[in-house]
């Protein structure tokens, strides 16, 4: 196993999320794009979710005017869009672009709007961005919605996540928060601006809160309930198309509902192996899920009484932004393969040349230590090789600011890259981490570092000086130390 692949497998998901979120926030600031981090890490940091419950990806809501610019900036740094499944019969269109990286353990979910908020995307973002605050992650700052507004988003997210233990627990926490003082009453104007009143009515009834004013047309409410009842699955899309379009396109619809070939199955389930039997098993599993979803939809529709649609409700249109694709044109897609639990991400052949170059160059561009550990060798008998060590005992070095997470005696650092590339995580442990700590207070002479090594080890003074220079050199090449004249 290569050193680089071993490092990828050792990078904990939690570390990747904390480092990745801080890095994306820096990219957004550099691009002049306003973003809000939501759910996951942002909610945990604000105390809206239990400690350690940071999710499995990085969720962010982007101001609509800057959405395409930020997605392109991330693509230019080597990120690729997850392959899109067939969206011809989607009830509510894709609300985000999900980006993956060949060397990163988590996705970035870049939201254009948030399902459940039926205001225009611009109005929803501005409403959530009002009174926004910043929280710390890996030494960086993440912009997040004000806690109560963020709690509204979490409640809506739980409502559309189905009747699962996790969703019920989330709704219970948010309801307990809203019940304090006049919080719920003071949030009603916010709910109205988000056009989330009808969406939040079941939540309010369930927990004994005052019901918000309904604010959706019949068509919007039907689409939302069908999406939630069917868990946004194929059965719900099938029912929605039949209700809104009748038998128009019936052959394409039935073919889409009944059978997916192997390539289509692997878009949603990359672990599906090749072969006819695997394709058959995947479709049988789909049929089972569809029957279960369809049963729930029919039961709920039978229980729900609806008033006749008025002329104003006759056209099934949600909001102007909800009708087209959110993914910027030309965004390169990833090819994802799961083999024995190992996820392999590569660029599709049609990826743009610039993005393909970014992915291909990840293994050795900009830093030396991105694919291996920087351990140092303090206390190890025998001198380190002096060949190639550009730092000398008379040089002074200082620590370079970086995004950092410390876990289990290992420092995971993400140096800053001035060339617009995606920096590589540096895994610093052992003597190298100790030397880095010694540089925390300010510039230090290499000779002084050698003296400290001599004091805690059995190395002779001359060997300790060379060891200090070599270890500092590795950290310099990794972008964590720099020579200074101070």
PyMOL commands that set and color helices and strands:
alter all, ss='L'
color gray80, all
select helices_A, chain A and resi 3-10+13-31+40-45+64-76+121-129+147-159+165-178+183-186+188-194+197-206+218-229+234-245+250-258+262-268+276-303+311-313+320-323+353-363+369-371+430-438+446-456+461-477
alter helices_A, ss='H'
color red, helices_A
select strands_A, chain A and resi 35-37+57-62+80-81+96-100+107-111+133-137+140-144+334-339+342-347+373-374+396-399+402-407+410-415+425-428+444-445+481-484
alter strands_A, ss='S'
color yellow, strands_A
deselect
rebuild
show_as cartoon
